[in-house]
Amino acid sequence: CAGWLGDDISSVRVAAADNLRELTRRLGSRWSSSNLLPRVGEMLGHPSYLRRAGAVRALGRIASAMDAESASWEALPGILGRRPYVPSPGNR
């Protein structure tokens, strides 16, 4: 599912983020923190803006399904951009 966050088709990226939220609801915050967030977090530094935007969307959706403490310590830093930003060529 996480690999679909960089798909060329917008509806696929949105569905992937929704699926990750549902996985978090069913399997719990602890599982999401150890299995989903590292993979989605890696995408925040990807050169493609589609992958970065998909990762931010997914983090928001995952955080909405997590308990408050896990969301604030695990997902929120990625949403707020406290991970390394890699500028893409052509952006001014």
N, C-alpha and C positions, 0 to 999 in steps of 0.2 A: 504493500500500500504506500509506504513512504516514498518509493521510487516514482510513483505517479504524480507527486507534487511538482515535478518539473516537466510534465507532459505539455505538448504544444496546444492542446485543446483545453480551454478554460473550464468547461464543465467537468472534465476528468480531474483537474486539479482540485476543484471544489469538492467533488465526491470523495477524493482521497482524504482531504482534511476532515470531512464528515465521518469517514470510516475510522480514522484514527481516534476521533472523539468517542465513537461508539466502542472501539476496542478498550479505551481508557475506562469508560463506564463499566464495561463487563469484567475487565481483568484487574482494575484497580490502579490507584495512583503509584503504588510502589512498582508494579510491573511496568507501567508507562515510563516512570523515571529511569528505570534501568534498561529498557528495551527500545522505547520510541524516542525519547528526548535526545539521546546521544546521536542517533542517526539524523533526526530533524535538525539538531544543532549544527551538525557538519554542513548542512545545506545553507546555513546563514552566511558562510564565507565563500560560497560558490560564485564564479564569475558571471553566471547568467542571472539577470534580474528576475526572470520567471521562477527560478528555483529559490532565490532568496525570498521573493514575495509569497511563494507557496509555503515556505517554511514558516514565515511569520503568521500566515493564515492558520496553518496547522497548529502552531504553538498556542494561538488564541483559543482554538477549538478544544485542544487537549486540556488547556488550563481550565476551561469552563466545566470539564467533567472531573477534574481532580478535586481533592479536598483542599480547603483554603491554604493550609500551611504548605503543602507540597507545591501548590500552584505558585505561591509567592516566592518560595526558595528555589524551585526547579525550573518552572516555565517562564515566569515573569522577567528574569534577567535577559532572556533571549528576545522576548517581545519588546523590551525597552532598548534593545540594541547594545547591551553590555557585553557583546561578543565582538571580536575583531571585525571591522568593516573593511571589505576589499573593494575599492572603487573599480568600476568597470570602464573599459576604454570607451571614449566617446561621450561620457557624461561630463558636463561642465558645471 
